Structure formats: structure tokens, C-alpha cells
Amino acid sequence: MFALRGRGRDEALAQLRARRTAAQTTSTPPAPAGLPAAGAYAAWAALAERTPTLPELPEPALHIAALSSAPPPGTGLSTADLERLMADTATRAARLLTGDTTSLHLSQHEDAARIAASNCGPEWFHHLIKNTGAKPTAFARRTRAWRYGGPTGIAVAEKPRTPDPTAMTAARTALTEALIEMTTTPVALRAWRNRLTLTDHGIQLRLGPDTRWYPYLQDDDGAWWPAAPADPDPVTTLTSVWQQTER
């Protein structure tokens, strides 16, 4: 048989030994390392920017189908609960495909505030408080902060920071000039860290890391609550809540 195929016995055996040795010395190439989800979506977003012909994303609601059966008894979940979770997942996925990876970096408390801010209803709201171990008032304040500013709004609500003094001085000057036109009585304006407070009116403006001003109002117990969306202009931010205190 060896002779018929054009090679002798010794030659064929030598080639077999050579192949066997090569197979033993060749290591299996390592599997390619995976990417964190945030990196994968960021890469997809960069590709999407270079490819303007991508089709428009469908509305999240189009991804949602009615459940074919109710959840098993004893799970604590209802059909409405699961459908809400499906809708939330579809909405987040659509945002991820546009390059918005914010939701991939949220802590448990931030994500709970995100869900609560989506008008989830009182039952879900109380479950979120219980399952995160948060204090009800603190959770309500965090939820309102998310509603007005997302994760940056929560950071502004919970962590004072030391901003650029030049920005604070410019804002204080602009507010002082605006207050002269807005009221006939002098207004005390106190500065601390990233916060400018009108002590006699229960108004406070906080400068966020995004260089926007976040308005706060003081309640009867002395606590500060987010009161409106942020704005890059401190005077615009002040006027957005000024009429609330006047009423």
C-alpha cells in the first residue's frame, strides 16, 4: 500500500512521527477575553457613530409581548410585575444601543431610585424601600433627585463638593444683581462649598459636577429637597423656584 501511494514504509512512518510530535507541541490558543458590558456597548456606540445608515431603533413597547401564562404561585410576582420589568428592560436596552451606558454603572440604591422615579406605583415604591433597606424619607429624596437629574442629581443631593471658586464667585455676583430686581428687600446669600443659600427664602442652589445648578427648597422641618430640573445659568435656576416660595 505504501508503495502504491508513492512512498516507502520508512518514509511514511517518519511523516507520521513528525505530525504526532507537532500536534503535541502545539498548544491550544487561549479563548479571547470577554469585555465588560459597558465596554461592549461603548464600542457598539462608536461604530454606530461611524455608520450613519443604521436603521432607527423601534419603540421599546414593540419588544414587549404579553405573558403566555401567569407566574408560578408563591413567587411573589404578578403578571403586571413581570410585564413592568419587561418594559423596563426593553427601555434600558434601547438606551444602551444608542450609547447611553449610564444604567450599567448604577448602585443598587441608584437603580431603585430610577425605578421609583418611573411612576411605578405605591406598592412597588414601598417594596423598593424595604428591599434596599433605605429610610423612607431618604429614599423619597433620592427618587426626586433622580427625577430631576439622574445619577448626577443623586450625587448632588448626597455629596457636597468643592467646586472652582471662580464659578461660585461669578454665580454669586449674577444672583445678587438679579435679586435686586426681583425683590425690594435685601436678601442674605450664604455660600458654602458648592451651595448658595437664600436663608430667608428657603432656597438653595447647588453646583453639580456637570456645571449645572440644581435648585432645592427647604421644608418645614428644615430638610432640603430637589425642586426642579437643573440649568447651566444660576439665575434661570433661581427663577424656576422663586415663584414657588412666593406662593
Secondary structure, DSSP 8 states (H G I E B T S, - for coil): -TTTTT--HHHHHHHHHHHHHHHHHS----------HHHHHHHHHHHHHT-TT------GGGG----SS---TTSS--HHHHHHHHHHHHHHHHHHHTT--GGGG--HHHHHHHHHTTT--HHHHHHHHHHHT--HHHHHHHHHHHHHHHHHHHHHHH------HHHHHHHHHHHHHHHHHH-SS---EEEETTEEEETTTTEEEEE-TTS-EEEEEE-TTS-EEE-S--BSSHHHHHHHHHHHHH-
